[in-house]
Amino acid sequence: MSDQTSAATAGVSTGTLFGPRKLNLLVSDGVSTLNMSTLLFGSFFGIAMMGFVNACQPYLFTEVLNVPLDEQGPLAGNLTFLSEIVVICTIGLIGAMSDKVGRKPLWVGAFAVMAVGYFLYPLATTVNELTVYRMFFALGLAGNTAMLPSVANDYAVDSSRGKLISVCFLLNGLGFILLLTPLRLLLNVFSEISDGDPVQTARYWIWTASGICLLVSTGLLIGLKVGAPAQLEKREPLLATVKIGVRAAKKIRIALAYVAAVVARGDMAVLSTFFVLWLTQEGMSQGLTTGEASSVALKFYILIQVFALCWLPFMGILLDRFDRVIGLAIAMLLAGGGYLSLFLLDNPLGPQMYFVAVLVGMGEISANLASLTLIGAEAPAKGRGAVIGLFSLCGAIGILMIAKVGGTLSGMFGPIAPFMLVAGANMVVLVLCLLVLSVTRNGRKEF
């Protein structure tokens, strides 16, 4: 990394050019090529390794634990709900702790815990065992959820924040596609290797994910920058740093970002928890085997991420050119429309799903990128980990709500109900964005 780029005006932080000149991506001074490459490495694996735990569940439910189909939706929701209870109890402390000990040990540990979690998951013989293993896995999920955006925002300068975060999201999507596609195909390969034994098939399949997590943990240990670029100068008690995130909500834009996190993470959760399960059950009702139906469901899930990936650069550019609250409003409109379009499908496995997947992918990535860019721009350098940790906590609450309420609604009104719930939530945040724009037009940024 070379070519120092100085700030043209006073008050704008100096940055270092990373990557091609045409991209004009600036990172904070002191962040090396190895540090940035490691961030991108972690970004590539982050979402895929968090999402696979839900993607593998339909096979476990049906073939290993023999859970009746009509109980699988509520069970999936309950597992996600309990997982997010763990996340909620730990993620704020993880964010605050990272301001004191640095991001590196916590992100390294997150992937190590996920590796152990994936090793244990297919060893479950009862739903209760599976629940315990899922709650353990949630500790790693909490660490990864908090540390990925914290490191990305630490390494970014504000003028390139949207671009850098969009690059991380781009790699999230690439990782999702390039990892889950072969993992999807490996299900049938392992089935042949194990002579059709579903228990051994599940173990070989999910242990592959365990090995990947262990590899990522090692890479992060080697390449991440020690500490954080903006450490808290005073060694305050841990809970005092948590309060920084709460006090920051006096800024109306940070408060909006916290609310947006609830909905944006709910958008992701409804897809990871209910989408593959819904299409798997739909495929089985149309005569496919569990393995075949799971493969088709994962195909459409992956396609959503492909379309999200294609839209990501455009959204990143938009967020750097316009007021980020306007960008969030556009994102919420796209997401709400995308989830609503699922209601209009006659056959979820038919050709119409390809078009709907475009809308859903655009909406999902836009909501998450816009909310994360907003909090990254508004969070103070001192205590950023605490603010983003609380932002992640709000996201965990969103996942918890969609898991519990969505699972209940799925049992009452059918598998489309959770998607209608998040469509309505996105429209609510759209209205809040318009209100915030109206309030801040006169320069007011605090309540």
Protein Blocks (a to p, Z undefined) as FASTA:
>chain_A
ZZiaddfbghiacdddehjfklopacdehiafklmmmmmmmmmmmmmmmmmmmmmmmmmm
mmmnopafklmmmmmmmmmmmmmmmmmmmmmmmmmmmmmnojklmmmmmmmmmmmmmmmm
mmpcbfklmmmmmmmmmmmmmmmmmmmmmmmmmmpcfklmmmmmmmmmmmmmmmmmmmmm
mmmmmmmmmmmmnnopaklmmmmmmmmmmmmmmmmmmmmmmmmcehjfbdcfbacdfklm
mmmmmmmmmpmklmmmmmmmmmmmmmmmmmmmmmmmmmmmmmmmnopafklmmmmmmmmm
mmmmmmmmmmmmmmmmmmmmmcfklmmmmmmmmmmmmmmmmmmpmblkbmklmmmmmmmm
mmmmmmmmmmmmmmmmmpcfehplmmmmmmmmmmmmmmmmmmmmmmmmmmmnojklmmmm
mmmmmmmmmmmmmmmmmmmmnopabZZ
